[in-house]
Amino acid sequence: MKAHVYTAYGEQSVLYIGSTDSLPKRLGTHARKAPWWGQLVRIETTEYDSLPEARDAEVDRIRAMRPDFNIIHNVGLPTIGPVHLALGNDPTATVRERKAEAMRLLAKAVA
């Protein structure tokens, strides 16, 4: 089964790195819940032959790029506090709008 590592970028930093075997579903979840989603500018993806292979690449990428919102594998970053977590999602955006934005970014990433 194919899998992806995705890297979410803000204006000036890497926001989050993750891996999944269902990119549309995972980005939809981020669109609804991720505190960094409102800062998102672009997403880049890399395809792998298996989820274990993608997970290994994800860990390497997190350690190398030190994204703002990853905690696990992100050695040296302080714990994210409530103020940091409050940044991001537009509280007026509906779930439908956030899902639509996730699908737009996904289409752009895999084009």
C-alpha positions as CSV (number, residue, x, y, z in Angstrom):
1,M,0.0,0.0,0.0
2,K,1.4,3.4,-1.0
3,A,1.9,6.0,1.7
4,H,3.0,9.7,1.9
5,V,5.1,12.0,4.0
6,Y,3.7,15.5,3.9
7,T,5.4,18.7,5.0
8,A,3.2,21.7,5.9
9,Y,4.8,25.1,5.4
10,G,3.9,28.5,6.8
11,E,5.2,31.8,5.5
12,Q,8.6,31.5,7.2
13,S,8.8,28.1,8.8
14,V,8.0,24.4,8.6
15,L,4.8,23.9,10.6
16,Y,4.3,20.2,10.7
17,I,5.5,16.9,9.1
18,G,3.4,13.8,9.1
19,S,2.9,10.5,7.3
20,T,-0.2,8.6,6.3
21,D,-1.6,6.0,4.0
22,S,-4.7,8.2,3.4
23,L,-3.6,11.7,2.5
24,P,-7.1,13.2,1.8
25,K,-8.5,11.8,5.1
26,R,-5.5,13.0,7.1
27,L,-5.5,16.5,5.7
28,G,-9.2,16.7,6.3
29,T,-8.6,15.9,10.0
30,H,-5.8,18.6,10.1
31,A,-8.2,21.1,8.5
32,R,-10.7,20.5,11.3
33,K,-8.4,20.2,14.3
34,A,-4.8,21.3,13.7
35,P,-3.8,24.6,15.5
36,W,-1.4,25.3,12.7
37,W,-3.9,25.0,9.8
38,G,-4.6,28.8,9.7
39,Q,-0.9,29.5,9.1
40,L,-0.6,27.0,6.3
41,V,0.8,28.3,2.9
42,R,1.6,25.1,1.1
43,I,2.0,21.3,1.5
44,E,4.6,19.2,-0.2
45,T,4.3,15.4,-0.4
46,T,6.6,12.5,-1.1
47,E,5.2,9.0,-1.9
48,Y,6.6,5.8,-0.5
49,D,5.9,2.2,-1.2
50,S,4.8,1.4,2.3
51,L,3.7,3.1,5.5
52,P,6.7,1.8,7.5
53,E,9.0,3.3,4.9
54,A,7.1,6.6,5.1
55,R,7.2,6.6,8.9
56,D,11.0,6.2,8.9
57,A,11.3,9.1,6.4
58,E,9.0,11.2,8.5
59,V,11.1,10.8,11.6
60,D,14.3,11.7,9.7
61,R,12.6,14.7,8.2
62,I,11.3,15.9,11.6
63,R,14.7,15.6,13.1
64,A,16.3,17.5,10.2
65,M,13.7,20.2,9.8
66,R,12.4,20.7,13.3
67,P,8.8,21.8,12.5
68,D,7.0,24.2,14.8
69,F,4.2,21.9,15.8
70,N,5.7,18.4,15.9
71,I,6.6,17.3,19.4
72,I,7.6,13.6,19.1
73,H,11.0,13.2,17.4
74,N,11.6,17.0,17.5
75,V,14.5,17.0,20.0
76,G,15.3,20.3,21.5
77,L,12.0,22.1,21.1
78,P,10.2,23.4,24.1
79,T,6.8,22.0,25.0
80,I,4.1,23.8,23.1
81,G,2.0,25.9,25.5
82,P,-1.5,27.2,25.3
83,V,-0.6,30.4,23.6
84,H,1.2,28.5,20.8
85,L,-1.7,26.1,20.4
86,A,-4.2,29.0,20.2
87,L,-2.5,30.2,17.0
88,G,-3.9,28.9,13.7
89,N,-7.5,27.9,13.0
90,D,-9.9,30.5,12.0
91,P,-12.8,30.1,14.5
92,T,-15.3,31.4,12.0
93,A,-14.4,28.8,9.3
94,T,-16.9,26.0,9.0
95,V,-15.8,22.3,8.8
96,R,-16.9,22.3,5.2
97,E,-14.7,25.3,4.4
98,R,-11.7,23.7,6.1
99,K,-12.2,20.4,4.3
100,A,-12.5,22.2,1.0
101,E,-9.2,24.0,1.7
102,A,-7.6,20.7,2.6
103,M,-8.7,19.2,-0.7
104,R,-7.4,22.3,-2.6
105,L,-4.0,22.0,-1.0
106,L,-3.9,18.3,-1.6
107,A,-4.7,18.7,-5.3
108,K,-2.0,21.4,-5.5
109,A,0.5,19.1,-3.7
110,V,0.0,16.1,-6.0
111,A,-0.3,18.0,-9.3
